[in-house]
Amino acid sequence: MRKFAAEKSKNLLAHRKILAVGVRQPTASLISSPSQSLSHHNLLPHSSLLLRFLSTAAANTSAPSESMASDYSSTPVKIDSINPKVLECEYAVRGEIVNLAQKLQEDLKVNPDTHPFDEIIYCNIGNPQSLGQQPITFFREVLALCDHPAILDKAETQGIFSADSIERAFQILDQIPGRATGAYSHSQGIKGLRDTICAGIEARDGFPADPNDIFLTDGASPAVFTKPYLSITVQTKFDITTFVFFFQVHMMMQLLIRSEDDGILCPIPQYPLYSASIALHGGSLVPYYLDEATGWGLEVSDVKKQLETARSKGINVRALVVINPGNPTGQVLAESNQQQIVDFCKNEGLVLLADEVYQENVYVPDKQFHSFKKVARSMGYGEKDISLVSFQSVSKGYYGECGKRGGYMEVTGFAPEIREQMYKLASVNLCSNISGQILASLVMNPPKVGDESYESYTAERDAILSSLARRAKTLEDALNSLEGVTCNRAEGAMYLFPRINLPNKAIEAAKAVKTAPDAFYARCLLNATGVVVVPGSGFGQVSGTWHFRCTILPQEDRIPAIVCRLTEFHKAFMDKYRD
């Protein structure tokens, strides 16, 4: 029965793919190696046509038209009357380059032959399943059974679902009040699921975990970033998917930031979630710069200098953000470096905000992930020694369940009265979605040896992670082969952050259209190839340097097409703007 259902689903998906593609074959299917001719496959124009697109790209870098503004002159809300904190925040991952990409995608549907590419390839955001990654079967089976428990008692279910997914669904449903995934739960999350997560943390770290320290959230960002009014105002910059993710980082920012006199130490380059949330809450971002020359190393001595400078200006620095593995930079911290960071936060009285959402994504044999909680406890620091908040999400890792919006934060080292205020903030949002809560528990408690799903689960997990490692290495090598481009080793996470040394003519051309040079490059790349990357200026960078962030998430058989497009584009771009 299970085999029949699987074959039927496969045939249906294949039929739908044929209908969707029609007579135009997907770009990736036409290329078997980077050496194949691009012009032969109509992936890129010939050199003259590519140069024409490079020329027109500059004309398309101006700001959006304001011709419609007068049509709304009588409406009560004006750009100068909304919350100024909303105007200050930006989120480059879904910024102007992506807006242009979406317009080009719509244009391709209507006028498919007017562009030198037949599809848009989104390398701008860590959204694995949108780029073809398949969900983990066991996780989805359990979710399906929990959402529709009536099928648990049907005879056919035994033939379609694995025995351990059925058993796990029964266990989870018994923990949910009313056995209903459509009902509200405890504001911190379902107690039984928090118990499961704690067991997973203990197995990972070797130290006890308390379910009362766990706050289940809609993704990692809500714990950093939460305010009721944002449901209205943030949509000017963020789509609703990103907005939901904000609510983990948000909670901590709302707790810590009282005014612009309160500061948060953040890495540069940084994931723009942090700068956006600090701006929205009216605080001050205190930057510390990662060292590109040492593989994006974190030098505690530099962080201390930035802390002292901020304090000399009257800023009360409350916390230090560390992203490990790094986003957008992809480095994995050494345990000795983590120990230095823990000591620094303890000695300086800072809350350590540990963004650990990429903990499963480590691709090099000489590095491994260690949670900051494990490091702190190994150093002998307990609850009353250091305040630590660890963020985890089901959106990343090998599972890539971005749309399910699940995650948790583990909060340790805070007094009971502060914990009460955290619970109050969680209560304002009632609870996180139940599917996300279930997924967070499954991620921390996957199938074990002896379970029916264990072999298929480990095969799916290992295939995804090994493929990501190969993709990272292929893109890293390709970027380092380009003139004027250097890219550090891809150790973890889902991104590469290459540095591009742009000719002066390109920089002047960018100035002429009032845009950052790396944004100019990214826009030209998009107009010529359909490949979407994020300018480094959206993440912060050392003044005078230019970068872009590119994900490693397109499926492995599509990486050669991206390499080919990028290589030919970059050569034409450099030839056009060469000094």
Secondary structure, DSSP 4 states (H G I P E B T S, - for coil): -HHHHHHHHHHHHHHHHHHHHTTSPPGGGG-SSTTS-TGGGTSS--HHHHHHHHHHHHHT-SPPP-TTGGGGTTSS--TTTS-HHHHH---GGGSHHHHHHHHHHHHHHH-TTSSS-SS-EE-SS--GGGGTPPPPHHHHHHHHHHH-GGGGGSTTHHHHS-HHHHHHHHHHHHHSGGG-TTS---TT--HHHHHHHHHHHHHHHSS---GGGEEEESSSTBBEE--TTHHHHGGGTS-HHHHHHTTSHHHHHHHH--STTEEEEEEES--HHHHHHHHHTT-EEEEEE-BGGGTSB--HHHHHHHHHHHHHTT-EEEEEEEESS-TTT-----HHHHHHHHHHHHHHT-EEEEE-TTTT-B--TT-----HHHHHHHTT--TTT--EEEEEETTSTTT--GGG--EEEEEES--HHHHHHHHHHHHHT----HHHHHHHHHHHS---TTSTTHHHHHHHHHHHHHHHHHHHHHHHHHHHTSTTEE-----BTTEE--EE---HHHHHHHHHTTS-HHHHHHHHHHHHH-EE-EEGGGT---TT--BEEEES-S-GGGHHHHHHHHHHHHHHHHHHH--
